[in-house]
Amino acid sequence: MRINYNELKETFKKILKTRGFTEERATEAASVFADNSRDGIYSHGANRFCRMIKYMDEGTIDPKAEPTETVSFGAFVRMDGHRGFGPTNAKVAMDKACDLAKEYGIGIVALGNTNHWLRGGSYGWQAANRGMIGICFSNTTANMPVWGGKDPKIGNNPLIVGIPRSNGKNVVLDMAISQYSYGKIEQTKLLGEQLPYPGGFDTKGNLTCDPVEIEKSQRALPIGYWKGSGLSLVLDMMATVLTAANDVQAISNFDLEIGLSQVFIAIDPTKGSSVEDTDARVSRIIDDIKSSIPANEGTKIYYPAEREVKTREDNLTNGVPVVDEVWEQILKLL
């Protein structure tokens, strides 16, 4: 079914207010879920809502907690997220990084003891919409084997890079270190579909496109095989060192994926060049890649986040797709 965007957001907001969110924070949090589904990231929008409410009801997430600064010097700030709601914690952290970048040219915020931020690309968009280059990454529970191993030891630690364009058509790369995020694997399973390319190993050690088998084996495939494995490792190290908080191993010892470590970096390109110059340079690169000869006839070349904008426009006009079963579960929370 398709649900009007405003109806979707208002439904989320009503439910969040019953869980201790203030009017302002309920609006912010509801927007996160609604915007994710609006842009086609259903796995981190409506599909994830009931699970997050369950964590609040169980006390895993404290909806009233807000991040506080524990260390601050120059362009660097360290924050404690107090196990609060991950997306609003992340928004505060990226806003702070952007504020620091306005002053110093670059800002770095290390946020420890926080929770899942849902769609990491939200914070790349957040920085880019403020005219900043935004970089952020998070660690996770161990859900992927290190290259050459069989048991989960590393996380599919997401990495995001946002590049601003004054027309709002920002370039935002949002990638998990596994070939597919577990949210995408879950969404594909929910729809009864197969992944378009192998995304992990089955229980017999064979590469597979079957999301059910990947969930059983807990052996997602790192991007670039050994290269992705190494990238996951160093992202976890940087996040842990800068936050002085939990690494993947520590998080994996918790009952749930909580107490994450995240890093938010903002760079102000106007400190070195004009907005017009940035636009021209980014557009030149985009124009060049779009001149590529498509590998398959009738297909187009897209830059990161371009298809999200197209999906956003369609969903705002025609309603946001929500799986019937998911919508029924959400309405039961009212």
Buried (B, 14 or more C-beta within 10 A) or exposed (E): EEBEBEEBBBBBBEBBBEBEBEEEBBBBBBBBBBBBBBBBBBBBBBBBBBEBBEBBEEEBBBBEBBBEEBEEEEBBBBBBBBBBBBBBBBBBBBBBBBBBBBEBBBBBBBBBBBBBBBBBBBBBBBBBBBBBBBBBBBBBBBBBBBBEEEEBBBBBBBBBBBBBBEEEBBBBBBBBBBBBBBBBBBBBBBEEEBBEEBBBBBEEEEEBBBBBBBBEBBBBBBBEEEEBBBBBBEBBEBBBEBBBBBBBBBBBEEEEBBBBBBBBBBBBBBEEEEEEEBBEEBEEEBEEEEEEEEEEEEEEEBBBBBEBBEBBEBBBEEBBBBBEEBBEBBEEBE
